[in-house]
Amino acid sequence: MTNEDLSSAIKSIIEKELKSFSKLIPKDILSNVEKNIAPQIENIIEQSGFIKRSKYLNLKKIIEDLEKRLSELEKTKVD
């Protein structure tokens, strides 16, 4: 399950639970709740050892760039 799927599932559960209270609360409260809770959920997910795909791809690119630079440095040392 991806982070987006997990976040979507959690959001659906929260929306379902809050649906009965929707007449009592302003409509923008769900978006405010999502803005406040989503980062905390993401932190919990990351603490479990998972990261977003975009973050993974960025880290992978950084690693590949560093490996390329190391290879180039090693070549210049040998020459």
ZAMAR-484771 format. One line per field, with one value per atom (N, C-alpha, C): chain; atom name; residue in three letters; x, y, z. Coordinates in Angstrom, 2 decimals, padded with zeros to 5 digits, always signed. Layout:
pado: c(A,...)
zalo: c(CA,...)
tido: c(ALA,...)
px: c(X,...)
py: c(Y,...)
pz: c(Z,...)
***
This chain:
pado: c(A,A,A,A,A,A,A,A,A,A,A,A,A,A,A,A,A,A,A,A,A,A,A,A,A,A,A,A,A,A,A,A,A,A,A,A,A,A,A,A,A,A,A,A,A,A,A,A,A,A,A,A,A,A,A,A,A,A,A,A,A,A,A,A,A,A,A,A,A,A,A,A,A,A,A,A,A,A,A,A,A,A,A,A,A,A,A,A,A,A,A,A,A,A,A,A,A,A,A,A,A,A,A,A,A,A,A,A,A,A,A,A,A,A,A,A,A,A,A,A,A,A,A,A,A,A,A,A,A,A,A,A,A,A,A,A,A,A,A,A,A,A,A,A,A,A,A,A,A,A,A,A,A,A,A,A,A,A,A,A,A,A,A,A,A,A,A,A,A,A,A,A,A,A,A,A,A,A,A,A,A,A,A,A,A,A,A,A,A,A,A,A,A,A,A,A,A,A,A,A,A,A,A,A,A,A,A,A,A,A,A,A,A,A,A,A,A,A,A,A,A,A,A,A,A,A,A,A,A,A,A,A,A,A,A,A,A)
zalo: c(N,CA,C,N,CA,C,N,CA,C,N,CA,C,N,CA,C,N,CA,C,N,CA,C,N,CA,C,N,CA,C,N,CA,C,N,CA,C,N,CA,C,N,CA,C,N,CA,C,N,CA,C,N,CA,C,N,CA,C,N,CA,C,N,CA,C,N,CA,C,N,CA,C,N,CA,C,N,CA,C,N,CA,C,N,CA,C,N,CA,C,N,CA,C,N,CA,C,N,CA,C,N,CA,C,N,CA,C,N,CA,C,N,CA,C,N,CA,C,N,CA,C,N,CA,C,N,CA,C,N,CA,C,N,CA,C,N,CA,C,N,CA,C,N,CA,C,N,CA,C,N,CA,C,N,CA,C,N,CA,C,N,CA,C,N,CA,C,N,CA,C,N,CA,C,N,CA,C,N,CA,C,N,CA,C,N,CA,C,N,CA,C,N,CA,C,N,CA,C,N,CA,C,N,CA,C,N,CA,C,N,CA,C,N,CA,C,N,CA,C,N,CA,C,N,CA,C,N,CA,C,N,CA,C,N,CA,C,N,CA,C,N,CA,C,N,CA,C,N,CA,C,N,CA,C,N,CA,C,N,CA,C,N,CA,C,N,CA,C,N,CA,C,N,CA,C)
tido: c(MET,MET,MET,THR,THR,THR,ASN,ASN,ASN,GLU,GLU,GLU,ASP,ASP,ASP,LEU,LEU,LEU,SER,SER,SER,SER,SER,SER,ALA,ALA,ALA,ILE,ILE,ILE,LYS,LYS,LYS,SER,SER,SER,ILE,ILE,ILE,ILE,ILE,ILE,GLU,GLU,GLU,LYS,LYS,LYS,GLU,GLU,GLU,LEU,LEU,LEU,LYS,LYS,LYS,SER,SER,SER,PHE,PHE,PHE,SER,SER,SER,LYS,LYS,LYS,LEU,LEU,LEU,ILE,ILE,ILE,PRO,PRO,PRO,LYS,LYS,LYS,ASP,ASP,ASP,ILE,ILE,ILE,LEU,LEU,LEU,SER,SER,SER,ASN,ASN,ASN,VAL,VAL,VAL,GLU,GLU,GLU,LYS,LYS,LYS,ASN,ASN,ASN,ILE,ILE,ILE,ALA,ALA,ALA,PRO,PRO,PRO,GLN,GLN,GLN,ILE,ILE,ILE,GLU,GLU,GLU,ASN,ASN,ASN,ILE,ILE,ILE,ILE,ILE,ILE,GLU,GLU,GLU,GLN,GLN,GLN,SER,SER,SER,GLY,GLY,GLY,PHE,PHE,PHE,ILE,ILE,ILE,LYS,LYS,LYS,ARG,ARG,ARG,SER,SER,SER,LYS,LYS,LYS,TYR,TYR,TYR,LEU,LEU,LEU,ASN,ASN,ASN,LEU,LEU,LEU,LYS,LYS,LYS,LYS,LYS,LYS,ILE,ILE,ILE,ILE,ILE,ILE,GLU,GLU,GLU,ASP,ASP,ASP,LEU,LEU,LEU,GLU,GLU,GLU,LYS,LYS,LYS,ARG,ARG,ARG,LEU,LEU,LEU,SER,SER,SER,GLU,GLU,GLU,LEU,LEU,LEU,GLU,GLU,GLU,LYS,LYS,LYS,THR,THR,THR,LYS,LYS,LYS,VAL,VAL,VAL,ASP,ASP,ASP)
px: c(+000.85,+000.00,+000.89,+000.63,+001.45,+001.02,+001.85,+001.52,+000.25,+000.09,-001.11,-002.35,-002.26,-003.38,-003.70,-002.66,-002.85,-003.46,-002.94,-003.49,-004.93,-005.22,-006.58,-007.52,-007.05,-007.87,-008.15,-007.13,-007.31,-008.24,-008.08,-008.96,-010.41,-010.61,-011.96,-012.59,-011.78,-012.29,-012.68,-011.81,-012.11,-013.35,-013.45,-014.62,-015.89,-015.81,-016.97,-017.41,-016.43,-016.75,-017.30,-016.80,-017.24,-018.50,-018.94,-020.09,-021.34,-021.52,-022.70,-022.64,-021.43,-021.27,-021.16,-021.24,-021.01,-021.98,-023.16,-024.14,-023.79,-023.02,-022.68,-021.38,-020.53,-019.23,-019.11,-018.27,-018.07,-017.48,-017.82,-017.38,-015.87,-015.21,-013.76,-012.96,-013.64,-012.91,-012.22,-012.82,-012.17,-010.86,-010.85,-009.60,-008.58,-009.03,-008.11,-007.58,-008.44,-008.02,-006.99,-007.25,-006.30,-004.95,-004.97,-003.71,-002.93,-003.64,-002.97,-002.56,-003.36,-003.09,-002.19,-002.28,-001.50,+000.00,+000.61,+002.05,+002.38,+001.49,+001.73,+001.64,+000.67,+000.53,+001.75,+002.21,+003.40,+004.61,+004.76,+005.87,+005.78,+004.58,+004.40,+004.77,+004.36,+004.67,+006.19,+006.85,+008.30,+009.03,+008.51,+009.13,+009.02,+008.05,+007.89,+008.82,+009.55,+010.52,+010.06,+008.94,+008.43,+008.55,+008.76,+008.80,+007.99,+007.63,+006.90,+007.77,+007.13,+007.85,+008.67,+008.11,+008.83,+010.10,+010.02,+011.19,+012.23,+011.76,+012.66,+013.38,+012.63,+013.25,+014.26,+013.95,+014.91,+016.18,+016.03,+017.21,+018.01,+017.32,+017.99,+018.81,+018.26,+018.96,+020.20,+020.06,+021.20,+022.31,+021.93,+022.92,+023.62,+022.85,+023.44,+024.40,+024.02,+024.91,+026.20,+026.07,+027.25,+028.16,+027.56,+028.35,+029.09,+028.43,+029.06,+030.25,+030.04,+031.13,+032.29,+032.01,+033.08,+033.86,+033.14,+033.81,+034.73,+034.25,+035.05,+036.28,+036.11,+037.26,+038.27,+037.78,+038.69,+039.48,+038.83,+039.50,+040.60,+040.31,+041.32,+042.48,+042.25,+043.34,+044.24,+043.65,+044.41,+045.23,+044.68,+045.40,+046.48)
py: c(-001.17,+000.00,+001.23,+002.15,+003.35,+004.35,+005.35,+006.39,+007.12,+007.36,+008.05,+007.22,+005.89,+005.00,+005.00,+004.93,+004.91,+006.22,+007.34,+008.64,+008.77,+008.29,+008.34,+007.48,+006.31,+005.42,+006.04,+006.62,+007.26,+008.45,+009.23,+010.37,+009.91,+008.82,+008.29,+007.87,+007.23,+006.79,+008.00,+009.00,+010.21,+010.90,+011.02,+011.66,+010.89,+009.57,+008.74,+008.94,+008.97,+009.15,+010.55,+011.54,+012.92,+013.28,+012.39,+012.70,+013.03,+012.31,+012.56,+013.94,+014.45,+015.76,+016.89,+016.55,+017.55,+018.71,+018.49,+019.58,+020.56,+020.10,+020.94,+021.71,+021.25,+021.88,+022.53,+023.53,+024.17,+023.18,+023.40,+022.48,+022.47,+023.57,+023.63,+022.95,+022.47,+021.85,+020.57,+019.80,+018.57,+018.87,+019.91,+020.26,+020.75,+021.48,+021.92,+020.74,+019.78,+018.58,+017.84,+017.72,+017.02,+017.73,+019.06,+019.82,+019.65,+019.52,+019.40,+017.97,+017.01,+015.62,+014.93,+015.28,+014.60,+014.59,+015.71,+015.67,+014.74,+014.69,+013.81,+012.35,+012.03,+010.66,+010.29,+011.23,+010.98,+010.71,+011.45,+011.21,+009.83,+009.41,+008.08,+007.01,+007.20,+006.24,+006.17,+007.34,+007.36,+006.71,+006.88,+006.25,+004.73,+004.25,+002.81,+002.28,+003.18,+002.77,+002.97,+003.60,+003.84,+005.32,+005.61,+006.99,+007.11,+008.34,+008.57,+008.22,+007.81,+007.45,+008.64,+009.83,+011.01,+011.24,+011.05,+011.23,+010.15,+008.93,+007.83,+008.14,+008.62,+008.93,+010.05,+011.06,+012.16,+011.66,+010.83,+010.28,+009.39,+008.62,+007.74,+008.57,+009.68,+010.55,+011.16,+011.59,+012.16,+011.12,+009.90,+008.83,+008.54,+008.47,+008.21,+009.33,+010.58,+011.71,+011.63,+011.29,+011.17,+010.03,+008.91,+007.79,+008.18,+008.94,+009.40,+010.31,+011.24,+012.14,+011.37,+010.36,+009.55,+008.81,+008.27,+007.56,+008.50,+009.72,+010.70,+011.10,+011.26,+011.60,+010.47,+009.24,+008.08,+008.01,+008.32,+008.30,+009.36,+010.53,+011.60,+011.29,+010.58,+010.19,+009.17,+008.24,+007.18,+007.77,+008.72,+009.33,+010.20)
pz: c(+000.00,+000.00,+000.00,-000.92,-001.01,+000.06,+000.28,+001.26,+000.87,-000.43,-000.88,-000.60,-000.85,-000.57,+000.92,+001.74,+003.18,+003.66,+003.16,+003.55,+003.11,+001.90,+001.38,+002.22,+002.61,+003.44,+004.80,+005.40,+006.70,+006.58,+005.50,+005.28,+005.12,+004.38,+004.19,+005.50,+006.35,+007.65,+008.50,+008.50,+009.29,+008.75,+007.42,+006.83,+007.16,+007.12,+007.42,+008.87,+009.77,+011.18,+011.47,+010.74,+010.98,+010.21,+009.32,+008.48,+009.30,+010.38,+011.22,+011.88,+012.04,+012.66,+011.63,+010.36,+009.31,+009.35,+009.86,+009.93,+011.05,+012.00,+013.15,+012.97,+012.06,+011.90,+010.52,+010.39,+009.08,+008.07,+006.81,+005.75,+005.57,+005.82,+005.60,+006.71,+007.72,+008.84,+008.41,+007.49,+007.04,+006.33,+005.52,+004.84,+005.86,+006.87,+007.93,+008.72,+009.00,+009.72,+008.90,+007.59,+006.71,+006.70,+006.62,+006.60,+007.90,+009.00,+010.30,+010.62,+010.20,+010.55,+009.55,+008.26,+007.22,+007.52,+007.91,+008.23,+009.40,+010.38,+011.53,+011.12,+010.26,+009.77,+008.95,+008.13,+007.31,+008.19,+009.28,+010.22,+010.84,+011.20,+011.79,+010.78,+009.53,+008.47,+008.26,+008.24,+008.05,+009.23,+010.43,+011.59,+011.52,+010.75,+010.57,+009.48,+008.83,+007.83,+006.40,+006.20,+004.86,+004.51,+003.22,+002.76,+001.48,+001.13,-000.11,-001.30,-002.37,-003.59,-004.10,-004.05,-004.53,-003.71,-002.42,-001.56,-001.88,-002.10,-002.47,-003.77,-004.77,-006.07,-005.96,-005.14,-004.92,-004.25,-003.24,-002.56,-003.50,-004.32,-005.28,-006.26,-006.74,-007.67,-007.02,-005.78,-005.05,-004.92,-004.56,-004.41,-005.73,-006.82,-008.13,-008.52,-008.26,-008.56,-007.74,-006.46,-005.61,-006.07,-006.46,-006.96,-008.24,-009.10,-010.34,-010.03,-009.08,-008.69,-008.09,-007.27,-006.69,-007.77,-008.74,-009.84,-010.61,-010.85,-011.58,-010.77,-009.46,-008.59,-008.57,-008.51,-008.50,-009.83,-010.93,-012.24,-012.30,-011.74,-011.78,-010.85,-009.78,-008.89,-009.54,-010.28,-010.94,-012.08,-012.80,-013.95,-013.45)
***
